[in-house]
Amino acid sequence: MGEKRIVYMDHSATTYVRKEVLDAMIPYHIEFFGNPSSIYSITRATKKAIDTAREQVAKALGAEPDEIYFTSGGSESDNWAIKGVASANRKKGNHIITSKIEHHAVLHTCEYLEKEGFTVTYLPVDQYGLVDPAELEKAITDQTILITIMYANNEIGTIEPVAELGAIARKHKIPFHTDAVQVIGNVPVDVKTQNIDILSLSAHKFYGPKGVGALYIRKGTKIDNLIHGGGQERRRRAGTENIAGIVGLGKAIELATADIEGHNRRIRALRDRLMKGILDKIPDAHLNGHPEKRLVGNINISFKFIEGEGILLWLDDEGICASTGSACTSGSLEPSHVLLATGLPVEISHGSLRLTLGNVNTDADVDFVLAVLPKVVSRLREMSPLYLKSGKEGGCNVQ
Ligand SMILES: *Cc1c(COP(=O)(O)O)cnc(C)c1O
């Protein structure tokens, strides 16, 4: 590897670990490594560290410490919430409501439960990716035992009307779970006023370590265990605690939620300049997601006539790290289920680029991407048979 400049704009995929977070974790690998389940006194420090982290997470969510359970990350938290509530309420009903734009950790869990005899309603979204609370209410039946709708979407950044959705769930006495993995540090969360019963989060999306997350479970919520074994996490989640990870999660959430407003002001200024610059400089570009109700760091734009994978390869060549909605599965490009749900035509959804800004980004990064991306797009278009056939600049009417 040379001295190539790297511009990291993929913070929704993962973040680096903050120095303060890593510093807080290290003693729990080397010095305080005792198993918290052991009774000798040196493990007191590890027990205390877990308690502190639990308090830090609870405070960030407006919850009580004994409503927080540590897990191995966002995927486990989503699996636990959905399978746990489904299993605990099986006698009451078999209907689950979710949305079409969930993360695969939710969607594939719901699809698994369909094979197990549950019925799932996948709510549609509008062109911006918003779930309509009225549609949710209409979908509820006397068999509905769980509503799970994400707080903000990881691809297009759309922030859902969670408090309203939660209020509807509450009115019908149905537990409401939300995948809040993308929002910690970006949107102030308060499980009480936002009517949330169960919430998933993951440390590596807010400058904490990978492989550790948490599930908030409101006291009194009926939910079965997912991981069976020892009596850790108050008999709710077995397995020797990932102490250093848990300490890192606690520190990371404390730092990420200390000044959300200041963080958002800084990131939004960078994001808006980049977003506007791209849309001004590149013709036939379409912004995906909501113009205002979106995560501060998120840009998702479709470029007509080309494919996202091609854009990524060229950007990578320039040291720019980004994502596309299309995933290359078994040799063919699979368009993003999120973009399709917003009504974007398949061929346009293939040309989507996600840039997610975060703490590492600077004005110089924005300038660099604005200098590189228009060239990449026009080079790819020159090679694209679709572009040539279109007679060029055929107006994009996807707005
Ligand atoms: C990243 C992500 C997950 C998965 O979290 P992991 O900790 O990587 O398992 C789930 N949901 C959303 C919305 C995410 O962005």
The ligand as an SDF file (V2000), in Angstrom:
LIG
                    3D

 15 15  0  0  0  0  0  0  0  0999 V2000
  -25.5170   -2.5720   10.6070 C   0  0  0  0  0  0  0  0  0  0  0  0
  -26.9640   -2.7780   10.7940 C   0  0  0  0  0  0  0  0  0  0  0  0
  -27.4590   -3.9430   11.4060 C   0  0  0  0  0  0  0  0  0  0  0  0
  -26.5610   -5.0860   11.7940 C   0  0  0  0  0  0  0  0  0  0  0  0
  -25.7410   -4.7820   12.8890 O   0  0  0  0  0  0  0  0  0  0  0  0
  -24.4650   -5.7080   13.1850 P   0  0  0  0  0  0  0  0  0  0  0  0
  -23.9430   -5.1900   14.4800 O   0  0  0  0  0  0  0  0  0  0  0  0
  -23.5190   -5.4690   12.0530 O   0  0  0  0  0  0  0  0  0  0  0  0
  -24.9370   -7.1030   13.2670 O   0  0  0  0  0  0  0  0  0  0  0  0
  -28.8150   -4.0460   11.6140 C   0  0  0  0  0  0  0  0  0  0  0  0
  -29.6460   -3.0600   11.2530 N   0  0  0  0  0  0  0  0  0  0  0  0
  -29.2210   -1.9240   10.6620 C   0  0  0  0  0  0  0  0  0  0  0  0
  -30.1990   -0.8690   10.3060 C   0  0  0  0  0  0  0  0  0  0  0  0
  -27.8610   -1.7470   10.4170 C   0  0  0  0  0  0  0  0  0  0  0  0
  -27.4520   -0.6310    9.8250 O   0  0  0  0  0  0  0  0  0  0  0  0
  1  2  1  0
  2  3  1  0
  2 14  2  0
  3  4  1  0
  3 10  2  0
  4  5  1  0
  5  6  1  0
  6  7  2  0
  6  8  1  0
  6  9  1  0
 10 11  1  0
 11 12  2  0
 12 13  1  0
 12 14  1  0
 14 15  1  0
M  END
$$$$
